[in-house]
Amino acid sequence: MEYYTLLMLGCVVGFQHALEADHLSAVAAMSTNRSSRKALILRGTMWGLGHTITLLIICGILLIFGETLSPTTESLLEFLVGIMLILLGLHVVASLREKKSHFHMHKHQDGVTHMHAHSHENYKEPHAKSVHEHRHINMGLSRALLVGMIHGAAGSAGMLVLAATAQTLANALGFIIAFGAGSIVGMTTLSFLASYPLRTIENGARWLQLAVTASIGALAITVGVMRLVENWPTI
């Protein structure tokens, strides 16, 4: 396979790899707090960067010394990803309680009754005197970087198989770098596209914000549990 064809293949596969369910659920879980569009996009970029860093380090060392990851080690790393996803999901669900999100039944003078949702975040005053505010919470680019690094470590075994198609060490490392670049572009692009509906939801009805946030948390927990179940037998 020609070198430039190999690099192009790496970029395409990396782009597609970034869109896997566990990656999407992790980045989504880090994007549930009110943030600027730029912050949301940067989190996706930092995830891709962290993913690339560990892939390059781990796979580079193993390729240089001609070693591979054992099935047990691979399963342990995947198991770690599962735990991480569950923790991210629980953090999202817990944030609903921290923001004191809840529903109210409200009756109008015309007799019509409806339910609405809102939060009383960071206020300790009695409920009736509380003022509704929204706090912009930045989970930090460092957290996105760390999550990406853990994902990269878990994906190193599969990357070694793909890199084995290269004829030389230089080509293999080039493929990994191209793969990483593709994953960065993939997650950055997805974060950019997702930032528009997320921002719309943040500025929309409170009940919709709560529903989306709870769904993202539940998704992360579900994917995490699936990872644990899949990899537990081989640990």
N, C-alpha and C positions, 0 to 999 in steps of 0.2 A: 504494500500500500504506500502510495506516495506521501511524502511528509505533509504537504499542505492539505491533502485529502484527509489525512489522519487528524490534523488540527481542526479542520472543519467538522469532521465527525464528532470530535470531542466537544466542540461548542454546542452542537445540536443535541447530543445526548445529555450534556450538562444542563442545558435549558429545560429539557423535558424532565430531567431528574429533579429539578427544583420544584416542580409542580406535583410531587408525590404527596399523598394524603398527610403523612406525619409531618412533613415540612410545612405544608399549608396550615395545618392546625396549630403548629407551634407559633408561626409568625402571626396568625390571626389572634391567638391568645395574647400576644404582646401588643396588639393594636386596638384593644377594647377601651383603653382610656382616652379621654379627649386629648387630641394632639393635632398639631398642624399637619397639613398634607406633606410638607417637607420632612417632618419627623417620621411619619409613617413610611415614606419612601426610603429614608436613610436606614431604618430598621431592617428593611428587606435587603438593602445593600450590605449592611454589616453582617447579616446572617450569611449571605453568600460568601463574604470575605472570610468569616470564621470557618465555614465549611471547606473552603479552598485551602486555608492554612493547615488544618490538621490532615487533610487528604495528602497534601504535598509533603508534609513532614513525615507522616507515618509510612505512606507508600514509597516515598523517596528512600528512606532508610531501609525498608524491607527489600526494595528492588536492588539497591546497592549491594546488600549482603546476600541476596538470593534467597530470602526467607519469605514465609507466608504466615498468615494468621490462622491459628487452629480454629476448628468449628466451635469449640467451647468459648474461646476468646471472642469470636464474632458474635455468638449468642449473648455473651455477657454485655458487650457494647450495645447491642440492640435492646437488651433488657434495661440498660441504663437510660436509653432513649425513652422507653416506655414509662419509667419512673419520672423522668423529666417532664413528659407530656402530662402526666397525671397531676404533678405539682403545679404546672402552668394552668391547667384547667381548674384546679382547686383555688388557685389565686384569683382567677377571674370570677368564680362563683362567690368567693369570700368578699371580693370588692363590692358586690351588690349589697351585702350586709353592712360593710363599712360606710357605704354611701347612704345607708338607711333608706334604701329603696323600698317602696311599698305602694299599695293601692288604697284608694278611698272611694266610698260610695257617696255620691253627691246628688242632692235633690233640688231641682229648680222650683221656682214659684208656681210654674204651670203644672207641677206634679211629675214631670219627667225625671227619672232617676238614671244616672249613668255612673260608670266607674272610670277613674283616671289614676294615672301613676305618676309619682314624682319622688324626689329624694331630699333629705335634709342632711347634706354632707358637712361634717366637721362642725356641727352645732350641737350644743348641749342644753340650750334653752328648751322650755316646754314646747311641745309640738306646735301649738297655735301661734307662738311668737317667733317661730323659726323663719328665716328668710331663705328662699331657694337660691342656691348658687352652684356654679359648676367650677370645679378645680381642674386645671390642666396638669395631669400627672404624666411625667415622662419616665417610662420604665428604664430608660437608659440604653444608649447604643452598646454599652459594654455587655449588657445582658443578652442582647441580640447576637453579639459576637460570640459569647460563650455558648449559647444555644446552637449556633451554627457550627462551632467547633466540636460539640458533642455529636451532632449529626454527622459531621465529616469523619470523625473517628469510627462511628458505627458503619459508615459506608466504605471504609478503606478496603475491606475484604473484597467487595464487589468491584472496586476500582482496580485492584490488582489483577483480576481476571480480564478486565477490559484492556488494561495497559499491556497485558501479555501479548496482545496482537501486534504491538510495536516490535520492530526488529532490533532496535538498539536501546540502550538506557536513555540516551538523549531524546529519542523519539517518544519513549514511554513517559518521561518527565514532561515533554512538550504536550503530550496528550492530556496529562493530568492538569497542567496549567490551563489548557484550552477548555477542558471540562469544567474547571473551576470558574473560568471567565464566563462560560455559558450559564452556569448556575447563578452567578452574580447578576447577569443580565436578565435571566429568567425571573428571579425573585424580585429584582428591582422593578421590572416591567409589571409583574403581577401586583406589587405593592402600589405602583402608580395607578393602575386601573382600579384597584380596590379602594383607593383613597377617596375617590369621588362618591361612591355609594355610602361609604363609612361616614364621611363628613355630612352627607345629606341626612343619614340616620341620626347622627349626633345632634343635628339641628332640628330634628323632627319631633314627633310625639314621644313622650317619655316611655310609654308602654312598649313602643317599638324598640327603643334603645335597650330596655330591660330584656325583651324577648331575644334580640340578636345577641346581646352579651351572654345571656344564660345558654343560648344555643352553642355559641363558640366554646364556652367553658365545658359544656357537656360533650361536644365533639372531641376536644382535646383529651378529656378523660377517657372517652370511649376508645379512641385510637391508641392511647397509652395502655389501657387494659388489654387490648388486642395484641399489642407488642409483647406484653408480659406473658400472655397465654401461649403465643406462638413460639417463644424462645425458652420458656421454662423447661420443657422436656430435654433440651440439649445442653443445659448448663451443668 
